Amino acid sequence: ANAITTVCEPIILSRLGLRRTVVFGALLLMIGSIIKSGGMPPIIRADIQKGEGEWRVYFGFFLVGLSQPLYQCTPALLSASWFPERERTMATGVALNANQLGIGFAFIF
C-alpha cells in the first residue's frame, strides 16, 4: 500500500494541495488505526475470533500503509512554502526527525 501511494502522492498533492493532502493522510491513518484496533465498539466489535476478524487487521494496516506517504513525503514542500531559504534545511531536518522521534516515543511510552 505504501508503494502505491508513494507513486500517486505527487498527483494527490497537486490536486488537493499541501494542507488537504496532509489532513487526508492523517484521516486515513486514524481510520486504519481504529479499524485494526477495534476501537469503536458500537460500530466495530472489538473481539476478534480466529478465522472471523483478521480481515479488519489487514484492512487497517492497508489503510495505514496508504496514509504514510501522504504526510511523510511532504516535509520538503512544507519547509519550502513556510520558511525562508536560509531556514529550509533546518526545518526539513526537524520535520523528518520529529517523525522518527515520535515512533521511538510510541515504543517507549
N, C-alpha and C positions, 0 to 999 in steps of 0.2 A: 504494500500500500504506500509506503514511504517513497519508493522509486517512482510510482505512478504520479504522485502529487509533486514530486521534485521536477518532473518533466513538465507538468501542467502549471506549476507555480508562476512562471512569468506571464502566462496568458491570464490566469486568475488575477494576478496583481495589476495587469494593465486594464482589466475590465472593472475590477472593484475598487482599486486604489489601495494605498497602504493601510489606512485605518480599518477599512472594511475587511481586507484580507486577514489582518491580524485578529480581528474580532471573530471572523468566520472560523479561523483556525482554533481559537480558544473555545468557541462553541462546539466544534467537533470534538475537541479534547474533553470537554465537560460531559457531553452526551455519551461518548465512548467510555469514559470512566464510570459514569452512573450505570450504564448497561452492564459492564463487566463486573462491577462490584455488587450489583443488585441493590443499589442504594435507595430505591424508591418503592418500598413495599406495597403501597396502594396500587401502583401501576405495574411494577415488575416484581414477581415473587423473589425473595432473597435466597431461598434454599435452592440448591442445585443438586438434583438427584443424578446419580451416574446414568448416563445414556439419555438424559432428558434436556438438560440445560447448557450443555457445553457450547452450543452454537452462540449463546449470549456472550460467553467469554471470548470466543473467537471474533465475533462481530464487534465487540467492544474494542479489542486490540486492533482490529482492522480500522475502525474509526480514529483511534488514537494515532495509528500509523499514517492515516491520511492527513491528520491535522498538523503533524510536526513540521513539515517543510513550509507551511503557510506562515509560521511565526519564527522559525529558526533560520530561514534564508533571507530574512528582511532587515537584519541589523545594519548592513552597509547602506541600504537605501534610507533607513530611518536616520542614521547619522548624517547622510548627505543632505537630507531635507531639513533637519533641525539644527545642525551645528555648523559654525563657520569652518572653513577649510583647515585651519590650523588645529582644530579640536576633533576632527573626524576620526583620526586613528585611535585616539584615546576612547572616544565614545563607542566605536565599533568593538574595540577590545573589551571594554567594560560590559557591553551588552552580550557578547559571546561568552565571556567568562561567568557572568551572572547566571546564565542558564546552567552551566556546569556546576556552579556552587549550589544552586537550587536543587539539582538532582542529588548532589552529595548530602545536603542537609536533610533531604527526604529520607535517605537511608539511615542517617544518624538519629533523627527525631521521629 
